[in-house]
Structures are given as C-alpha cells and as structure tokens.
Amino acid sequence: MSSEADVHLLIVDDDERIRGLLQKFLIRNGFWVTAARDAAHARRLMAGLDFDLIVLDVMMPGEDGISFTRALRARQSTPILLLTARGETGSRIEGLEAGADDYLAKPFEPKELLLRINAILRRAPAVRPADTGPKVLHLGPVRYEIERGELWRGSELIRLTATEAQLMRIFAAQPGAAVSREKLVADLGRDDGQATARAVDVQITRLRRKIEADSRQPRYLQTVRGSGYMLAPD
C-alpha cells in the first residue's frame, strides 16, 4: 500500500452510531471508507467495489460476522478485522479459525483500531515485479514462490490471508530453522497484550490445511517440541 489515501476500507456494523463514528474517524485519518449495516448490505457493495480491508462486527442480526468471514474466505483473501465484545474469547478464536486476520475487543480506543488496521495492511502481500525470477520452495505438490509471496498447487493459486502470507514470508526466510511462538507473535504485530500463543496456533492450523496432505500429521510445517514451528521444504 503506497498510502492511506489509496486504501478503501469497508466498515460492517449494525449500530448506526458506531458505524458513523468509525467512518468519520477513518476518513479523517486519510482512508477511503464505505459503510454497510449488515452482511447482506456488505455483499451488495462488494459486488461492485473492491476493498483493501474489512472491519466487521461479530454480533449482527441475520448473518453474523463469523459466518460472513467464513463465506468470504471461501472466495477471497481481503484482510478482515473482527470487532468482538470484550468477554467473547471463544468468538475471537472462532473468528481466527474462520479466516479473520485479527480482532479487537469492544469498547476500544479509535487509535488502537487505526494501529491494528495499519499493522494488517503492512503485512498484506505486496505486489512484486512480474519479471523477477522467483526462488521456489517445494512442499510436495505445493510450491511457494518467495519473491512473489505466492503459494501454488499446480496451476492453482492458493489464496492466503494477510496473516498467512506473513507467516509464509517468516518461515521462507529461514527454512529448516525453528521459529518460536514468541517471535511469531511479535513479527505478526500482535505483541500488544492481547496476543496469545493460542492465536498463533490457530493461524498455523489454517496454513497447514492449505499446505499439507494431512494437516493432523504435518510433513512440511512442523511443530518443533519446545522450540516452536519450522518449515521443512523438500
């Protein structure tokens, strides 16, 4: 992302007051912002517009934020930041498992929302020049093109969320070496008090499903007991 002015955010929240406040705050901070009152409204907007990031409330009438996240992840990798009630720890984990990139508990300081949005955008996959000869890591039938930050299965591009793409960049920088959970939490930009090793584990599980033949018996994205995780290419 070259600047906030190039970034189009979609805010999805059924509370009109919160929706309006967030929209005004983010516009003042240089973003281009569109707001939707529920998942159905968001779908209509997304049919005609492209967004760089979605800020999505979990508790909404009709289709809730987690179901909507799961549906979006089936067809696209637009970064998603979930807004959850403070006590909904289960919803946060469920949201990460559904494909969200991060979560923020209500009530929150607008400044923290801004920091989290910028952190997600920083780790979103960057567009690489097409003529760079990519180095490739082979993971069985899957290959990871390091320069482009792309994961492929044959001629099929495997969609990665911003967080999954950042994980692959971290592991690909040191294949065969264990990376600790603590380092992963820090490198993913979640070292702000709400970060947990459990959240990293959820992201690893999701990434394994995209790489491994059997994610329960990982061959390429291995757990190293007492040390963390390691990418072990062929």
C-alpha positions in Angstrom: 0.0 0.0 0.0 1.6 3.3 -1.0 -0.5 5.5 1.3 -3.7 5.5 3.3 -5.4 7.6 0.5 -5.1 4.6 -1.8 -6.7 2.3 0.8 -10.5 1.6 0.6 -12.0 0.2 3.9 -15.4 -1.4 4.4 -17.0 -1.0 7.8 -19.8 -3.5 8.6 -21.7 -2.8 11.8 -25.4 -2.8 12.6 -25.0 0.0 15.1 -25.6 3.2 13.2 -23.8 5.4 15.7 -20.7 3.3 15.9 -20.7 2.9 12.1 -20.8 6.7 11.6 -18.2 7.4 14.2 -15.7 4.9 12.7 -16.4 6.1 9.2 -15.7 9.8 10.2 -12.6 8.8 12.3 -11.0 6.7 9.5 -11.8 9.3 6.8 -10.1 12.0 9.0 -7.0 9.6 9.0 -6.8 9.6 5.3 -8.7 6.4 4.3 -11.4 6.0 1.8 -14.3 4.4 3.7 -17.6 2.8 2.8 -20.1 1.5 5.5 -22.6 -1.3 5.5 -25.3 -2.0 8.1 -25.2 -5.8 7.8 -23.7 -8.7 5.8 -26.3 -8.6 3.1 -25.7 -4.9 2.6 -21.9 -5.6 2.5 -22.4 -8.3 -0.1 -24.2 -5.8 -2.4 -21.4 -3.2 -2.0 -18.7 -5.9 -2.6 -20.4 -6.9 -5.9 -19.4 -3.6 -7.4 -16.4 -2.4 -5.3 -13.0 -3.7 -4.3 -11.9 -3.2 -0.7 -8.4 -3.4 0.8 -9.7 -4.4 4.3 -13.0 -5.1 6.0 -13.7 -4.1 9.6 -16.5 -6.4 10.7 -18.7 -6.6 13.8 -19.3 -10.2 15.1 -22.7 -9.7 16.6 -25.1 -8.6 13.9 -28.7 -9.6 13.1 -29.1 -12.1 10.3 -25.7 -13.4 9.2 -23.2 -12.9 12.0 -19.6 -11.7 11.4 -18.1 -15.1 11.8 -20.4 -16.8 9.3 -19.7 -13.9 6.9 -16.0 -14.2 7.4 -16.1 -17.9 6.6 -18.2 -17.2 3.4 -15.8 -14.5 2.3 -12.7 -16.7 2.9 -14.2 -19.4 0.5 -13.6 -17.0 -2.4 -11.2 -14.2 -1.5 -8.4 -13.1 0.8 -9.3 -9.5 1.6 -7.9 -8.8 5.1 -10.6 -8.9 7.9 -10.5 -7.3 11.3 -13.3 -8.5 13.6 -14.8 -6.4 16.4 -15.9 -8.5 19.3 -17.4 -7.9 22.8 -14.7 -8.0 25.4 -15.8 -11.2 27.0 -16.2 -13.2 23.8 -12.8 -15.1 23.9 -14.5 -18.1 22.1 -15.7 -15.8 19.3 -12.2 -14.4 18.8 -10.7 -17.9 18.3 -13.7 -18.9 16.2 -13.2 -15.8 14.1 -9.5 -16.6 13.5 -10.3 -20.1 12.6 -12.9 -18.8 10.1 -10.2 -16.7 8.4 -10.1 -13.3 10.2 -6.6 -11.7 10.3 -7.1 -10.0 13.7 -9.7 -9.0 16.3 -10.3 -6.0 18.5 -12.5 -6.1 21.7 -15.2 -3.5 22.3 -15.1 -1.0 23.7 -11.8 0.2 22.1 -9.8 3.3 21.6 -10.1 4.5 17.9 -6.3 4.9 17.9 -5.9 1.2 18.6 -8.2 0.4 15.7 -6.0 2.6 13.5 -2.8 0.9 14.6 -4.3 -2.6 14.0 -5.6 -1.6 10.6 -2.1 -0.3 9.6 -0.4 -3.4 11.0 -2.7 -5.7 8.9 -2.1 -3.6 5.8 1.7 -3.7 6.3 1.7 -7.5 6.3 -0.7 -7.8 3.4 1.0 -9.4 0.4 3.0 -6.9 -1.6 2.8 -6.9 -5.4 6.1 -8.0 -6.8 7.5 -7.1 -10.3 6.5 -9.8 -12.7 9.9 -10.2 -14.2 11.8 -11.1 -11.1 12.9 -14.7 -11.2 11.2 -16.2 -8.1 13.0 -18.6 -5.9 10.8 -21.6 -5.1 10.3 -23.8 -2.1 8.8 -27.2 -2.9 6.3 -28.6 -0.3 5.2 -31.8 -2.0 2.7 -30.9 -4.7 2.6 -27.3 -3.3 5.3 -24.7 -4.2 6.0 -21.3 -2.6 7.4 -18.6 -4.8 9.4 -16.5 -2.4 9.8 -13.3 -4.5 6.1 -13.1 -5.3 4.9 -14.4 -1.9 2.6 -16.8 -3.7 1.6 -20.4 -2.8 0.6 -22.7 -5.7 -0.7 -26.2 -6.2 0.0 -26.9 -9.9 -1.7 -24.1 -11.8 -4.0 -23.2 -8.9 -3.1 -20.1 -6.8 -3.8 -20.9 -3.2 -5.5 -17.9 -1.5 -3.6 -16.7 1.6 -4.9 -14.2 4.1 -2.6 -11.3 5.0 -1.5 -13.1 8.2 -0.9 -16.4 6.4 1.1 -14.6 3.8 3.2 -13.0 6.5 3.8 -16.4 8.2 5.0 -17.9 4.9 7.4 -15.0 4.5 8.8 -15.5 8.0 9.2 -19.3 7.6 10.6 -19.0 4.0 13.3 -16.6 5.2 14.7 -19.4 7.3 13.6 -22.8 6.0 14.7 -25.7 8.2 15.0 -23.5 11.3 12.6 -23.4 14.2 10.8 -20.1 14.8 9.4 -19.6 18.4 5.8 -18.8 19.1 7.0 -15.6 20.9 8.8 -14.4 17.7 5.8 -15.2 15.6 3.5 -13.2 17.9 6.0 -10.3 17.7 6.6 -10.5 14.0 2.8 -10.6 13.2 2.4 -7.3 15.1 0.2 -8.8 17.8 2.5 -8.1 20.8 0.1 -5.7 22.3 -1.2 -7.5 25.4 -4.0 -9.3 23.6 -1.7 -11.6 21.7 -1.6 -15.3 22.7 0.3 -18.3 21.6 -3.2 -19.9 21.0 -3.9 -17.3 18.3 -0.7 -18.2 16.5 -1.5 -21.9 16.8 -4.9 -21.2 15.1 -3.1 -19.4 12.2 -0.6 -22.3 11.9 -3.5 -24.8 11.8 -5.2 -22.8 9.0 -2.0 -22.6 7.0 -1.3 -26.3 7.4 -4.7 -27.1 5.8 -3.5 -25.3 2.7 -0.1 -27.0 2.6 -0.3 -30.4 4.0 -1.9 -33.6 2.6 -3.0 -34.4 6.2 -2.9 -31.3 8.4 -3.1 -33.5 11.5 0.2 -35.2 10.6 2.2 -32.3 9.1 5.2 -33.1 6.9 6.2 -29.5 5.8 5.0 -27.1 8.5 6.3 -29.0 11.6 5.9 -28.5 15.3 9.3 -28.5 17.0 8.8 -29.5 20.6 9.9 -26.8 23.0 11.1 -24.5 20.1 8.0 -23.5 18.0 7.4 -24.2 14.3 9.6 -25.0 11.3 9.0 -25.0 7.5 10.8 -28.1 6.1 10.7 -28.0 2.3 11.7 -30.9 0.1 
